[in-house]
Amino acid sequence: MRITSPRTLLVLLAIVLLAVAAWFVNERPRTARSSQPTAIPVSVIAVKREDVPRYLSAIGTVQSLHSVVIRPQVEGVLTRIAVQEGQTVREGDLLATLDDRAIRASLDQARAQLKQSQAQLQVAQVDLKRYRLLSEDNGISRQTLDQQQALVNQLDASILGNQASIAAAEVQLSYTRVLSPVSGRVGIRNVDEGNLVRSTDTQGLFSVTRMDPIAVEFSVPQQWLPTLQQLVASSEPAPIKAFLEGDGDSGGTLLGEGRLSLIDNQIAAGTGTLRAKATFSNADARLWPGQLVSLRVQTGVERDALVVPPGVVRQGVDQHFVYRINGDKAEAVTVKVLYQDSRLNVISGVDANDRLVADGQSRLKPGATVEVLDTAPPAQNVARSDASVQP
């Protein structure tokens, strides 16, 4: 066995030391680079100040202000229907006629009886005048004079009864011409000409419904009572917009614009809701009785409000917060949501022109390093209920 010389061992040791030194030189910068935090790409928006109308959203039912079921008031055969289904009529227009021959005969009979009573009264009054002259000379007894006076009074009463019978017959005759009690639209006909109709029939001939103006009734939680009271008492009625059901927050089909007219006189104890009614002009008949619509009631205007898109505000455990950019760091700031809808949030707790993270919050935590992208994301169209905002 050959023994290695000390010189050879020193050479080998030097080679090992050089290799270890070279490894440290290459590995330490790599470790340093891996320990540096990676910047998280985010998009930001600036907080704006603007006037924001505040709205209350609700679902309402369209109701006619005046709807009448047309029923006959006398029994008779329906001889004519003078209007068409869906026709617009005015108050007092002829709608239908009934067979009036029997009633006319009764009217003629009552008139004949009146003339008969008038003739009898005329004869009785002449006799009464003669009896009074004879009684002055005791030509007749006092009893005969009193009997004649009673006969005259009886005939006077008979004439009054005949006149009442004539008036009643004339009223019955007027019922054979069915006139519209309201201006509106004629509904679907339930009875055809030639049918015998009675006042006790459960189903009317048809209905006439007033279409313009028209009302919409809706219910809101009871905490909105003070707000609605202020709106009703205001000199300027609160504007209300009606949309197709479900389109109120998405800017869908507008059916009409109206005004808040009244609130109910009590709160429903079982549901804790308050009924209210709005009145709409409906000349084009876009609102239809019985239709469900989405309502947006303007309850006020938030002046110089701090406004951000809905996606900027995040929900924490028990409060809302936003991520604000401070240099290249993101910091969490607690905010209070004062009002929200599908387009924007009105908040407090930040200042105008503060840069807030609009996209990329899911990867952030307080103090994280961020890289701000040049293009902001499109506004999020997240549907939210206005009922979640306290009045």
C-alpha positions as YAML, in Angstrom:
chain: A
units: angstrom
residues:
- id: 1
  name: MET
  ca: [0.00, 0.00, 0.00]
- id: 2
  name: ARG
  ca: [1.35, 3.32, -1.16]
- id: 3
  name: ILE
  ca: [1.13, 6.22, 1.26]
- id: 4
  name: THR
  ca: [-0.06, 9.49, -0.24]
- id: 5
  name: SER
  ca: [2.30, 12.34, 0.32]
- id: 6
  name: PRO
  ca: [1.26, 15.40, 2.39]
- id: 7
  name: ARG
  ca: [1.60, 17.55, -0.70]
- id: 8
  name: THR
  ca: [-1.01, 15.54, -2.57]
- id: 9
  name: LEU
  ca: [-3.45, 15.79, 0.36]
- id: 10
  name: LEU
  ca: [-3.08, 19.54, 0.42]
- id: 11
  name: VAL
  ca: [-3.87, 19.73, -3.30]
- id: 12
  name: LEU
  ca: [-7.00, 17.60, -2.87]
- id: 13
  name: LEU
  ca: [-8.14, 19.71, 0.11]
- id: 14
  name: ALA
  ca: [-7.69, 22.90, -1.90]
- id: 15
  name: ILE
  ca: [-9.81, 21.50, -4.74]
- id: 16
  name: VAL
  ca: [-12.64, 20.61, -2.31]
- id: 17
  name: LEU
  ca: [-12.54, 24.07, -0.72]
- id: 18
  name: LEU
  ca: [-12.72, 25.75, -4.14]
- id: 19
  name: ALA
  ca: [-15.77, 23.61, -5.08]
- id: 20
  name: VAL
  ca: [-17.58, 24.49, -1.83]
- id: 21
  name: ALA
  ca: [-16.84, 28.19, -2.33]
- id: 22
  name: ALA
  ca: [-18.14, 28.07, -5.89]
- id: 23
  name: TRP
  ca: [-21.41, 26.41, -4.71]
- id: 24
  name: PHE
  ca: [-22.01, 29.12, -2.09]
- id: 25
  name: VAL
  ca: [-21.33, 31.87, -4.63]
- id: 26
  name: ASN
  ca: [-23.98, 30.46, -7.04]
- id: 27
  name: GLU
  ca: [-26.64, 29.34, -4.49]
- id: 28
  name: ARG
  ca: [-26.90, 32.38, -2.17]
- id: 29
  name: PRO
  ca: [-28.14, 34.85, -4.83]
- id: 30
  name: ARG
  ca: [-30.68, 32.27, -5.96]
- id: 31
  name: THR
  ca: [-31.92, 31.87, -2.40]
- id: 32
  name: ALA
  ca: [-32.07, 35.62, -1.99]
- id: 33
  name: ARG
  ca: [-34.07, 35.97, -5.19]
- id: 34
  name: SER
  ca: [-36.56, 33.24, -4.14]
- id: 35
  name: SER
  ca: [-37.14, 34.92, -0.78]
- id: 36
  name: GLN
  ca: [-38.28, 38.19, -2.40]
- id: 37
  name: PRO
  ca: [-42.19, 38.51, -2.54]
- id: 38
  name: THR
  ca: [-43.90, 38.27, -5.93]
- id: 39
  name: ALA
  ca: [-45.99, 41.30, -6.95]
- id: 40
  name: ILE
  ca: [-49.71, 40.48, -7.42]
- id: 41
  name: PRO
  ca: [-51.28, 42.02, -10.56]
- id: 42
  name: VAL
  ca: [-54.41, 44.04, -9.81]
- id: 43
  name: SER
  ca: [-56.67, 46.57, -11.50]
- id: 44
  name: VAL
  ca: [-57.61, 49.72, -9.65]
- id: 45
  name: ILE
  ca: [-60.24, 52.46, -9.82]
- id: 46
  name: ALA
  ca: [-60.40, 55.91, -8.26]
- id: 47
  name: VAL
  ca: [-63.12, 56.84, -5.77]
- id: 48
  name: LYS
  ca: [-65.49, 59.40, -7.34]
- id: 49
  name: ARG
  ca: [-67.80, 62.01, -5.91]
- id: 50
  name: GLU
  ca: [-71.22, 62.43, -7.52]
- id: 51
  name: ASP
  ca: [-74.91, 62.96, -6.76]
- id: 52
  name: VAL
  ca: [-76.62, 59.56, -6.49]
- id: 53
  name: PRO
  ca: [-80.41, 59.12, -6.56]
- id: 54
  name: ARG
  ca: [-81.57, 56.67, -3.91]
- id: 55
  name: TYR
  ca: [-84.24, 54.14, -4.82]
- id: 56
  name: LEU
  ca: [-86.54, 51.72, -3.06]
- id: 57
  name: SER
  ca: [-87.35, 48.60, -5.09]
- id: 58
  name: ALA
  ca: [-90.59, 46.64, -4.76]
- id: 59
  name: ILE
  ca: [-92.92, 44.33, -6.67]
- id: 60
  name: GLY
  ca: [-96.36, 45.79, -7.35]
- id: 61
  name: THR
  ca: [-99.70, 44.73, -8.82]
- id: 62
  name: VAL
  ca: [-101.46, 46.91, -11.37]
- id: 63
  name: GLN
  ca: [-105.03, 47.80, -10.37]
- id: 64
  name: SER
  ca: [-107.76, 49.73, -12.12]
- id: 65
  name: LEU
  ca: [-109.05, 52.80, -10.32]
- id: 66
  name: HIS
  ca: [-112.61, 51.90, -11.34]
- id: 67
  name: SER
  ca: [-113.84, 48.53, -12.60]
- id: 68
  name: VAL
  ca: [-117.53, 47.55, -12.87]
- id: 69
  name: VAL
  ca: [-119.19, 44.22, -13.65]
- id: 70
  name: ILE
  ca: [-122.24, 44.98, -15.78]
- id: 71
  name: ARG
  ca: [-125.32, 43.10, -14.50]
- id: 72
  name: PRO
  ca: [-129.01, 43.58, -15.42]
- id: 73
  name: GLN
  ca: [-131.23, 45.18, -12.78]
- id: 74
  name: VAL
  ca: [-134.44, 43.65, -14.11]
- id: 75
  name: GLU
  ca: [-135.37, 40.28, -15.53]
- id: 76
  name: GLY
  ca: [-135.74, 40.08, -19.28]
- id: 77
  name: VAL
  ca: [-134.48, 38.75, -22.58]
- id: 78
  name: LEU
  ca: [-131.23, 40.28, -23.79]
- id: 79
  name: THR
  ca: [-132.29, 41.75, -27.13]
- id: 80
  name: ARG
  ca: [-129.12, 43.64, -28.14]
- id: 81
  name: ILE
  ca: [-125.49, 44.11, -27.17]
- id: 82
  name: ALA
  ca: [-124.44, 47.51, -28.46]
- id: 83
  name: VAL
  ca: [-120.67, 47.26, -27.91]
- id: 84
  name: GLN
  ca: [-117.84, 44.99, -29.00]
- id: 85
  name: GLU
  ca: [-115.41, 43.14, -26.76]
- id: 86
  name: GLY
  ca: [-112.34, 45.29, -26.15]
- id: 87
  name: GLN
  ca: [-114.11, 48.48, -27.21]
- id: 88
  name: THR
  ca: [-113.44, 51.72, -25.36]
- id: 89
  name: VAL
  ca: [-116.63, 53.36, -24.08]
- id: 90
  name: ARG
  ca: [-117.48, 56.56, -22.26]
- id: 91
  name: GLU
  ca: [-119.66, 57.02, -19.20]
- id: 92
  name: GLY
  ca: [-123.32, 56.98, -20.26]
- id: 93
  name: ASP
  ca: [-122.81, 55.05, -23.52]
- id: 94
  name: LEU
  ca: [-125.43, 52.40, -24.36]
- id: 95
  name: LEU
  ca: [-124.09, 48.90, -23.68]
- id: 96
  name: ALA
  ca: [-127.11, 46.60, -24.09]
- id: 97
  name: THR
  ca: [-130.92, 46.52, -24.20]
- id: 98
  name: LEU
  ca: [-133.51, 44.15, -22.70]
- id: 99
  name: ASP
  ca: [-137.04, 43.27, -23.82]
- id: 100
  name: ASP
  ca: [-139.20, 46.11, -22.40]
- id: 101
  name: ARG
  ca: [-142.72, 45.21, -23.60]
- id: 102
  name: ALA
  ca: [-144.05, 43.96, -20.27]
- id: 103
  name: ILE
  ca: [-142.71, 46.98, -18.41]
- id: 104
  name: ARG
  ca: [-144.16, 49.37, -20.97]
- id: 105
  name: ALA
  ca: [-147.57, 47.71, -20.54]
- id: 106
  name: SER
  ca: [-147.34, 48.16, -16.77]
- id: 107
  name: LEU
  ca: [-146.43, 51.80, -17.30]
- id: 108
  name: ASP
  ca: [-149.44, 52.38, -19.58]
- id: 109
  name: GLN
  ca: [-151.70, 50.70, -17.02]
- id: 110
  name: ALA
  ca: [-150.40, 52.94, -14.25]
- id: 111
  name: ARG
  ca: [-150.98, 56.03, -16.37]
- id: 112
  name: ALA
  ca: [-154.56, 54.90, -17.13]
- id: 113
  name: GLN
  ca: [-155.27, 54.40, -13.45]
- id: 114
  name: LEU
  ca: [-153.95, 57.89, -12.77]
- id: 115
  name: LYS
  ca: [-156.36, 59.42, -15.26]
- id: 116
  name: GLN
  ca: [-159.25, 57.43, -13.77]
- id: 117
  name: SER
  ca: [-158.42, 58.64, -10.27]
- id: 118
  name: GLN
  ca: [-158.12, 62.23, -11.52]
- id: 119
  name: ALA
  ca: [-161.58, 62.04, -13.10]
- id: 120
  name: GLN
  ca: [-163.14, 60.62, -9.94]
- id: 121
  name: LEU
  ca: [-161.44, 63.34, -7.92]
- id: 122
  name: GLN
  ca: [-162.86, 66.02, -10.19]
- id: 123
  name: VAL
  ca: [-166.43, 64.72, -9.67]
- id: 124
  name: ALA
  ca: [-165.91, 64.40, -5.90]
- id: 125
  name: GLN
  ca: [-164.61, 67.97, -5.64]
- id: 126
  name: VAL
  ca: [-167.71, 69.31, -7.50]
- id: 127
  name: ASP
  ca: [-170.01, 67.41, -5.14]
- id: 128
  name: LEU
  ca: [-168.05, 68.64, -2.14]
- id: 129
  name: LYS
  ca: [-168.47, 72.24, -3.26]
- id: 130
  name: ARG
  ca: [-172.24, 71.72, -3.69]
- id: 131
  name: TYR
  ca: [-172.55, 70.04, -0.27]
- id: 132
  name: ARG
  ca: [-170.85, 72.94, 1.42]
- id: 133
  name: LEU
  ca: [-173.39, 75.38, -0.03]
- id: 134
  name: LEU
  ca: [-176.29, 73.17, 1.06]
- id: 135
  name: SER
  ca: [-174.87, 72.73, 4.55]
- id: 136
  name: GLU
  ca: [-175.03, 76.47, 5.12]
- id: 137
  name: ASP
  ca: [-178.85, 76.28, 4.85]
- id: 138
  name: ASN
  ca: [-178.98, 72.91, 6.60]
- id: 139
  name: GLY
  ca: [-179.93, 71.33, 3.29]
- id: 140
  name: ILE
  ca: [-177.83, 68.30, 4.08]
- id: 141
  name: SER
  ca: [-176.49, 66.80, 7.26]
- id: 142
  name: ARG
  ca: [-173.02, 67.48, 8.56]
- id: 143
  name: GLN
  ca: [-172.22, 63.77, 8.27]
- id: 144
  name: THR
  ca: [-172.84, 63.76, 4.51]
- id: 145
  name: LEU
  ca: [-170.46, 66.72, 4.10]
- id: 146
  name: ASP
  ca: [-167.73, 64.97, 6.13]
- id: 147
  name: GLN
  ca: [-168.12, 61.76, 4.10]
- id: 148
  name: GLN
  ca: [-167.71, 63.71, 0.87]
- id: 149
  name: GLN
  ca: [-164.60, 65.42, 2.23]
- id: 150
  name: ALA
  ca: [-163.13, 62.01, 3.13]
- id: 151
  name: LEU
  ca: [-163.84, 60.76, -0.39]
- id: 152
  name: VAL
  ca: [-161.93, 63.68, -1.87]
- id: 153
  name: ASN
  ca: [-158.96, 63.00, 0.44]
- id: 154
  name: GLN
  ca: [-159.06, 59.32, -0.52]
- id: 155
  name: LEU
  ca: [-158.93, 60.14, -4.22]
- id: 156
  name: ASP
  ca: [-156.02, 62.54, -3.60]
- id: 157
  name: ALA
  ca: [-154.11, 59.68, -1.98]
- id: 158
  name: SER
  ca: [-155.01, 57.35, -4.87]
- id: 159
  name: ILE
  ca: [-153.56, 59.88, -7.33]
- id: 160
  name: LEU
  ca: [-150.32, 60.01, -5.35]
- id: 161
  name: GLY
  ca: [-150.16, 56.20, -5.43]
- id: 162
  name: ASN
  ca: [-150.79, 56.19, -9.19]
- id: 163
  name: GLN
  ca: [-147.98, 58.71, -9.71]
- id: 164
  name: ALA
  ca: [-145.64, 56.58, -7.62]
- id: 165
  name: SER
  ca: [-146.54, 53.52, -9.71]
- id: 166
  name: ILE
  ca: [-145.78, 55.46, -12.88]
- id: 167
  name: ALA
  ca: [-142.40, 56.57, -11.48]
- id: 168
  name: ALA
  ca: [-141.54, 52.98, -10.49]
- id: 169
  name: ALA
  ca: [-142.50, 51.70, -13.92]
- id: 170
  name: GLU
  ca: [-140.38, 54.38, -15.58]
- id: 171
  name: VAL
  ca: [-137.38, 53.35, -13.45]
- id: 172
  name: GLN
  ca: [-137.92, 49.72, -14.40]
- id: 173
  name: LEU
  ca: [-138.16, 50.77, -18.04]
- id: 174
  name: SER
  ca: [-134.86, 52.67, -17.78]
- id: 175
  name: TYR
  ca: [-133.18, 49.49, -16.55]
- id: 176
  name: THR
  ca: [-133.92, 47.84, -19.91]
- id: 177
  name: ARG
  ca: [-131.29, 50.18, -21.41]
- id: 178
  name: VAL
  ca: [-127.94, 49.26, -19.82]
- id: 179
  name: LEU
  ca: [-125.66, 52.32, -19.78]
- id: 180
  name: SER
  ca: [-121.98, 52.38, -18.93]
- id: 181
  name: PRO
  ca: [-121.38, 53.73, -15.40]
- id: 182
  name: VAL
  ca: [-117.71, 54.47, -16.13]
- id: 183
  name: SER
  ca: [-115.40, 55.30, -19.01]
- id: 184
  name: GLY
  ca: [-113.13, 52.38, -19.81]
- id: 185
  name: ARG
  ca: [-112.51, 49.23, -21.81]
- id: 186
  name: VAL
  ca: [-115.13, 46.52, -22.34]
- id: 187
  name: GLY
  ca: [-114.07, 43.02, -21.28]
- id: 188
  name: ILE
  ca: [-114.95, 39.58, -22.65]
- id: 189
  name: ARG
  ca: [-118.70, 39.00, -23.07]
- id: 190
  name: ASN
  ca: [-120.23, 36.24, -20.93]
- id: 191
  name: VAL
  ca: [-123.82, 36.23, -22.30]
- id: 192
  name: ASP
  ca: [-125.10, 36.30, -25.89]
- id: 193
  name: GLU
  ca: [-128.15, 38.04, -27.28]
- id: 194
  name: GLY
  ca: [-131.43, 36.12, -26.81]
- id: 195
  name: ASN
  ca: [-130.63, 34.79, -23.33]
- id: 196
  name: LEU
  ca: [-132.90, 35.42, -20.37]
- id: 197
  name: VAL
  ca: [-130.98, 37.42, -17.78]
- id: 198
  name: ARG
  ca: [-131.83, 38.22, -14.18]
- id: 199
  name: SER
  ca: [-130.49, 40.57, -11.56]
- id: 200
  name: THR
  ca: [-129.61, 37.56, -9.39]
- id: 201
  name: ASP
  ca: [-127.25, 36.06, -11.98]
- id: 202
  name: THR
  ca: [-123.78, 35.52, -10.47]
- id: 203
  name: GLN
  ca: [-122.05, 36.16, -13.79]
- id: 204
  name: GLY
  ca: [-122.50, 39.58, -15.36]
- id: 205
  name: LEU
  ca: [-122.81, 40.46, -19.02]
- id: 206
  name: PHE
  ca: [-119.20, 41.72, -19.12]
- id: 207
  name: SER
  ca: [-117.01, 44.21, -17.27]
- id: 208
  name: VAL
  ca: [-115.94, 47.78, -17.99]
- id: 209
  name: THR
  ca: [-112.54, 48.72, -16.60]
- id: 210
  name: ARG
  ca: [-110.98, 52.15, -16.43]
- id: 211
  name: MET
  ca: [-107.47, 52.06, -17.92]
- id: 212
  name: ASP
  ca: [-106.23, 55.65, -17.69]
- id: 213
  name: PRO
  ca: [-105.11, 56.68, -15.14]
- id: 214
  name: ILE
  ca: [-104.24, 53.41, -13.42]
- id: 215
  name: ALA
  ca: [-102.83, 52.44, -10.03]
- id: 216
  name: VAL
  ca: [-100.10, 50.08, -8.80]
- id: 217
  name: GLU
  ca: [-100.26, 48.69, -5.28]
- id: 218
  name: PHE
  ca: [-97.09, 47.41, -3.56]
- id: 219
  name: SER
  ca: [-95.82, 46.40, -0.11]
- id: 220
  name: VAL
  ca: [-92.60, 47.39, 1.66]
- id: 221
  name: PRO
  ca: [-91.07, 46.50, 5.06]
- id: 222
  name: GLN
  ca: [-92.43, 48.58, 7.92]
- id: 223
  name: GLN
  ca: [-89.11, 50.38, 8.51]
- id: 224
  name: TRP
  ca: [-89.80, 52.36, 5.32]
- id: 225
  name: LEU
  ca: [-92.86, 54.02, 6.92]
- id: 226
  name: PRO
  ca: [-91.10, 57.30, 7.94]
- id: 227
  name: THR
  ca: [-89.57, 57.63, 4.48]
- id: 228
  name: LEU
  ca: [-92.89, 57.08, 2.70]
- id: 229
  name: GLN
  ca: [-94.66, 59.51, 5.04]
- id: 230
  name: GLN
  ca: [-92.15, 62.20, 4.13]
- id: 231
  name: LEU
  ca: [-92.56, 61.47, 0.42]
- id: 232
  name: VAL
  ca: [-96.37, 61.64, 0.58]
- id: 233
  name: ALA
  ca: [-96.30, 64.87, 2.62]
- id: 234
  name: SER
  ca: [-93.80, 66.51, 0.27]
- id: 235
  name: SER
  ca: [-95.00, 69.21, -2.13]
- id: 236
  name: GLU
  ca: [-93.24, 67.33, -4.93]
- id: 237
  name: PRO
  ca: [-94.68, 63.80, -5.28]
- id: 238
  name: ALA
  ca: [-92.05, 61.06, -5.28]
- id: 239
  name: PRO
  ca: [-91.39, 59.78, -8.83]
- id: 240
  name: ILE
  ca: [-91.88, 56.06, -9.42]
- id: 241
  name: LYS
  ca: [-90.91, 53.99, -12.46]
- id: 242
  name: ALA
  ca: [-92.59, 50.72, -13.37]
- id: 243
  name: PHE
  ca: [-90.71, 48.04, -15.31]
- id: 244
  name: LEU
  ca: [-91.50, 44.57, -16.51]
- id: 245
  name: GLU
  ca: [-91.21, 42.22, -13.54]
- id: 246
  name: GLY
  ca: [-87.53, 41.52, -12.83]
- id: 247
  name: ASP
  ca: [-86.22, 44.39, -15.01]
- id: 248
  name: GLY
  ca: [-86.19, 47.17, -12.45]
- id: 249
  name: ASP
  ca: [-82.49, 46.92, -11.51]
- id: 250
  name: SER
  ca: [-81.22, 45.92, -14.95]
- id: 251
  name: GLY
  ca: [-82.68, 48.89, -16.81]
- id: 252
  name: GLY
  ca: [-85.23, 46.79, -18.67]
- id: 253
  name: THR
  ca: [-88.48, 47.73, -20.38]
- id: 254
  name: LEU
  ca: [-89.98, 50.86, -18.86]
- id: 255
  name: LEU
  ca: [-93.78, 50.62, -18.70]
- id: 256
  name: GLY
  ca: [-94.61, 53.98, -17.16]
- id: 257
  name: GLU
  ca: [-93.71, 56.77, -14.77]
- id: 258
  name: GLY
  ca: [-96.02, 57.77, -11.95]
- id: 259
  name: ARG
  ca: [-96.26, 59.36, -8.53]
- id: 260
  name: LEU
  ca: [-96.67, 57.97, -5.02]
- id: 261
  name: SER
  ca: [-100.27, 58.75, -4.07]
- id: 262
  name: LEU
  ca: [-100.97, 57.21, -0.64]
- id: 263
  name: ILE
  ca: [-99.94, 54.72, 2.04]
- id: 264
  name: ASP
  ca: [-102.28, 52.41, 3.93]
- id: 265
  name: ASN
  ca: [-103.65, 53.33, 7.36]
- id: 266
  name: GLN
  ca: [-102.18, 50.29, 9.10]
- id: 267
  name: ILE
  ca: [-99.28, 47.81, 9.01]
- id: 268
  name: ALA
  ca: [-100.02, 44.14, 8.45]
- id: 269
  name: ALA
  ca: [-99.28, 42.55, 11.85]
- id: 270
  name: GLY
  ca: [-98.60, 39.10, 10.40]
- id: 271
  name: THR
  ca: [-95.97, 40.18, 7.86]
- id: 272
  name: GLY
  ca: [-94.76, 43.52, 9.17]
- id: 273
  name: THR
  ca: [-95.31, 45.13, 5.79]
- id: 274
  name: LEU
  ca: [-96.96, 48.37, 4.73]
- id: 275
  name: ARG
  ca: [-99.12, 48.75, 1.65]
- id: 276
  name: ALA
  ca: [-98.78, 51.79, -0.60]
- id: 277
  name: LYS
  ca: [-100.25, 52.90, -3.91]
- id: 278
  name: ALA
  ca: [-98.91, 54.85, -6.86]
- id: 279
  name: THR
  ca: [-100.85, 56.43, -9.73]
- id: 280
  name: PHE
  ca: [-99.68, 56.24, -13.36]
- id: 281
  name: SER
  ca: [-100.79, 57.90, -16.55]
- id: 282
  name: ASN
  ca: [-101.61, 55.04, -18.92]
- id: 283
  name: ALA
  ca: [-102.71, 56.60, -22.22]
- id: 284
  name: ASP
  ca: [-100.87, 53.94, -24.22]
- id: 285
  name: ALA
  ca: [-102.24, 51.09, -22.04]
- id: 286
  name: ARG
  ca: [-98.82, 49.57, -21.32]
- id: 287
  name: LEU
  ca: [-99.89, 48.85, -17.74]
- id: 288
  name: TRP
  ca: [-102.63, 46.23, -17.51]
- id: 289
  name: PRO
  ca: [-104.86, 45.40, -14.51]
- id: 290
  name: GLY
  ca: [-103.57, 42.35, -12.64]
- id: 291
  name: GLN
  ca: [-100.05, 42.65, -14.08]
- id: 292
  name: LEU
  ca: [-96.99, 42.24, -11.82]
- id: 293
  name: VAL
  ca: [-94.38, 44.97, -12.26]
- id: 294
  name: SER
  ca: [-91.08, 46.00, -10.69]
- id: 295
  name: LEU
  ca: [-91.14, 49.44, -9.10]
- id: 296
  name: ARG
  ca: [-88.32, 51.86, -8.34]
- id: 297
  name: VAL
  ca: [-89.32, 54.63, -5.95]
- id: 298
  name: GLN
  ca: [-86.91, 57.54, -5.74]
- id: 299
  name: THR
  ca: [-86.59, 58.22, -2.02]
- id: 300
  name: GLY
  ca: [-83.97, 60.97, -2.23]
- id: 301
  name: VAL
  ca: [-80.61, 62.11, -3.63]
- id: 302
  name: GLU
  ca: [-77.25, 61.49, -1.95]
- id: 303
  name: ARG
  ca: [-75.24, 64.68, -2.57]
- id: 304
  name: ASP
  ca: [-71.45, 64.46, -3.17]
- id: 305
  name: ALA
  ca: [-71.45, 60.75, -2.39]
- id: 306
  name: LEU
  ca: [-68.32, 58.60, -2.55]
- id: 307
  name: VAL
  ca: [-69.08, 56.11, -5.33]
- id: 308
  name: VAL
  ca: [-67.37, 52.86, -6.34]
- id: 309
  name: PRO
  ca: [-68.43, 49.87, -8.49]
- id: 310
  name: PRO
  ca: [-70.12, 46.99, -6.60]
- id: 311
  name: GLY
  ca: [-67.19, 44.57, -6.96]
- id: 312
  name: VAL
  ca: [-64.79, 46.85, -5.09]
- id: 313
  name: VAL
  ca: [-66.41, 46.36, -1.67]
- id: 314
  name: ARG
  ca: [-65.67, 43.04, 0.02]
- id: 315
  name: GLN
  ca: [-67.61, 41.38, 2.84]
- id: 316
  name: GLY
  ca: [-65.56, 40.55, 5.92]
- id: 317
  name: VAL
  ca: [-66.55, 38.54, 8.97]
- id: 318
  name: ASP
  ca: [-68.67, 41.32, 10.46]
- id: 319
  name: GLN
  ca: [-67.95, 44.38, 8.31]
- id: 320
  name: HIS
  ca: [-67.22, 45.59, 4.78]
- id: 321
  name: PHE
  ca: [-63.75, 46.55, 3.61]
- id: 322
  name: VAL
  ca: [-61.80, 47.59, 0.51]
- id: 323
  name: TYR
  ca: [-58.17, 47.25, -0.55]
- id: 324
  name: ARG
  ca: [-56.52, 50.65, -1.00]
- id: 325
  name: ILE
  ca: [-53.23, 51.06, -2.89]
- id: 326
  name: ASN
  ca: [-50.51, 52.81, -0.89]
- id: 327
  name: GLY
  ca: [-47.35, 52.96, -3.00]
- id: 328
  name: ASP
  ca: [-46.87, 49.36, -4.15]
- id: 329
  name: LYS
  ca: [-48.68, 47.87, -1.17]
- id: 330
  name: ALA
  ca: [-52.33, 46.96, -0.59]
- id: 331
  name: GLU
  ca: [-53.91, 47.91, 2.72]
- id: 332
  name: ALA
  ca: [-57.35, 46.82, 4.00]
- id: 333
  name: VAL
  ca: [-59.64, 49.73, 4.91]
- id: 334
  name: THR
  ca: [-62.93, 49.24, 6.77]
- id: 335
  name: VAL
  ca: [-65.84, 51.02, 5.05]
- id: 336
  name: LYS
  ca: [-69.57, 51.42, 5.61]
- id: 337
  name: VAL
  ca: [-72.01, 50.81, 2.76]
- id: 338
  name: LEU
  ca: [-74.58, 53.62, 2.82]
- id: 339
  name: TYR
  ca: [-76.45, 52.60, -0.32]
- id: 340
  name: GLN
  ca: [-76.07, 50.00, -3.05]
- id: 341
  name: ASP
  ca: [-77.70, 48.86, -6.26]
- id: 342
  name: SER
  ca: [-76.65, 46.87, -9.30]
- id: 343
  name: ARG
  ca: [-74.52, 49.72, -10.68]
- id: 344
  name: LEU
  ca: [-72.71, 51.24, -7.72]
- id: 345
  name: ASN
  ca: [-72.05, 51.39, -3.99]
- id: 346
  name: VAL
  ca: [-72.08, 54.55, -1.88]
- id: 347
  name: ILE
  ca: [-69.53, 54.14, 0.90]
- id: 348
  name: SER
  ca: [-67.80, 56.05, 3.68]
- id: 349
  name: GLY
  ca: [-64.36, 55.49, 5.21]
- id: 350
  name: VAL
  ca: [-62.23, 56.49, 2.20]
- id: 351
  name: ASP
  ca: [-61.48, 59.75, 0.41]
- id: 352
  name: ALA
  ca: [-62.18, 60.93, -3.10]
- id: 353
  name: ASN
  ca: [-59.52, 59.87, -5.65]
- id: 354
  name: ASP
  ca: [-58.23, 57.07, -3.42]
- id: 355
  name: ARG
  ca: [-57.09, 54.16, -5.60]
- id: 356
  name: LEU
  ca: [-58.97, 50.99, -4.69]
- id: 357
  name: VAL
  ca: [-58.49, 47.48, -6.02]
- id: 358
  name: ALA
  ca: [-61.28, 46.60, -8.45]
- id: 359
  name: ASP
  ca: [-60.04, 43.17, -9.60]
- id: 360
  name: GLY
  ca: [-57.63, 40.67, -8.10]
- id: 361
  name: GLN
  ca: [-58.71, 40.90, -4.45]
- id: 362
  name: SER
  ca: [-58.93, 37.13, -4.05]
- id: 363
  name: ARG
  ca: [-55.10, 36.84, -3.91]
- id: 364
  name: LEU
  ca: [-54.54, 39.86, -1.71]
- id: 365
  name: LYS
  ca: [-53.91, 40.23, 1.98]
- id: 366
  name: PRO
  ca: [-53.01, 43.35, 3.95]
- id: 367
  name: GLY
  ca: [-49.47, 44.50, 3.14]
- id: 368
  name: ALA
  ca: [-49.18, 42.47, -0.07]
- id: 369
  name: THR
  ca: [-47.05, 43.88, -2.89]
- id: 370
  name: VAL
  ca: [-49.11, 44.68, -5.98]
- id: 371
  name: GLU
  ca: [-48.49, 45.43, -9.62]
- id: 372
  name: VAL
  ca: [-51.09, 47.86, -10.99]
- id: 373
  name: LEU
  ca: [-52.38, 46.98, -14.44]
- id: 374
  name: ASP
  ca: [-53.03, 49.75, -16.93]
- id: 375
  name: THR
  ca: [-56.58, 48.68, -17.86]
- id: 376
  name: ALA
  ca: [-59.35, 48.59, -15.30]
- id: 377
  name: PRO
  ca: [-61.83, 45.70, -15.50]
- id: 378
  name: PRO
  ca: [-65.38, 46.24, -16.77]
- id: 379
  name: ALA
  ca: [-67.98, 47.18, -14.16]
- id: 380
  name: GLN
  ca: [-69.52, 44.15, -12.54]
- id: 381
  name: ASN
  ca: [-73.27, 43.83, -13.02]
- id: 382
  name: VAL
  ca: [-74.07, 42.08, -9.78]
- id: 383
  name: ALA
  ca: [-77.79, 42.20, -8.96]
- id: 384
  name: ARG
  ca: [-78.39, 43.25, -5.36]
- id: 385
  name: SER
  ca: [-81.58, 43.99, -3.50]
- id: 386
  name: ASP
  ca: [-82.19, 47.60, -2.49]
- id: 387
  name: ALA
  ca: [-84.21, 46.26, 0.44]
- id: 388
  name: SER
  ca: [-80.89, 45.39, 2.15]
- id: 389
  name: VAL
  ca: [-80.13, 49.09, 2.59]
- id: 390
  name: GLN
  ca: [-81.65, 50.73, 5.63]
- id: 391
  name: PRO
  ca: [-83.80, 53.77, 4.84]
...
